[in-house]
């Protein structure tokens, strides 16, 4: 227990600070990002992501991953490699109704958001 406590304290102090630059609105299943400060191109991609991704899961999952740098379901790092892997995985799901161009745009948005979160 004595070894765990300092690690937990460090994670609380520094774990989320590198990914806190995104403004989320709403809570729980209603959580989403506030795209007001996004460039126009990224606002369009955000709308695409909201439309396509929220068909299967809430945006809370994506917001939490972007803010913490950890995928909430798997507990794995959520970084540029992960955005690509998740994009391909989601495109292959039955009923996803997403094409390669849409996935590419959403991955570019997620990478932009990772950069913004790190600020």
N, C-alpha and C positions, 0 to 999 in steps of 0.2 A: 504494500500500500504506500509506503514511503517513497518508493521509486515512481509510482504512477502519478501521484499528486503533482510533482514538479512538471511532468510532461503535460498533464492536463492543463495546468496553469499557463504554460508556454503556448499551448494550442489556443487557449482562450484569448491570450493577449495578442498573439501574432498570426494565428491560423487564418482568420478572416480578413485581416487588415489589408492584405494585398489584393483582395477581390471585392472591396467594398464600394467601388466607384460607380455602381449602377443603381439607379433609382427605381425601386419597386413600388408598385401601388397595389392596394388590396391585400387580403390575407387568405391563407389556405387555398382552397380551390379557385378563388377569384384572383389570386396573385398574378400579376403580369408586370412587364417593364413599362416605364413611362418613356415613350419614344420622342418626346418633345424636342430634346436636344440632339437627336440623331440627324445626320445628313439625309437629304431627301431620298437618295438611293437606298439607304439603310431603312428608312421609314417604310418604303415600299416592300422591302424584303421582310421587315417585321410583320407587316400585314399578311404577307404570304405565309410566314411561319405560323402566325396565329390561326389562320384559316386551315392550313394543312395539318399541323402538329396537334392542335387542340381537338382534332377529331378523335384521337385515340387516348390522349392523356392531357391533364391540365398543364398550363404553362408554368405552374408552380415548380414542377420538376426541373424545367429548364432554367428558371430564374435561380433556384437554389444551387444548381450545378455551376452556373456562371458566377454567382456571388461567393461561393465557397471554394470553387476549384475542385470539388469532389462530386461525382455522380451519385445522387441520393440512393438509387436502388443497388448499384453494384459496389459503391464505396471506392471505386477506382478514380484516379486523377481525371479531371475534365479539362483537357488542354486541346491544342490544335490537332494532335493525332486522334484524340477522342471524338472531336467534332466530325471529322471525316468518317471514322468508323461508325459512329451513330447514324450519320447521314445515309451511308450505304445500307446499314442494318434496317433503318426505317423504310427506305425505298423498297426493300425486298419484302416487307411485311404485306401479307394479303390485305387488300382493301385500303392500302395507303394512298393509292391513286396519285403518286408523285413521279415525275419524270426526272431524268438526269439533270436537266437545266434548273429545275426547281430545287433539287437537292444541292446543286452547286451554289445557288444563290443563298440558300439557308445556311450552308457551311460558311460562306463568306461573311454572312451576318453574324453567326456565332463567333467566328474568329475576331471580327471587329468588336463584338461585345466583350470577349475575353480581354482584348487590349484595353478597352474602356474600363473594365472592372479592375485592371491592374494599376490604373492611374491613382 
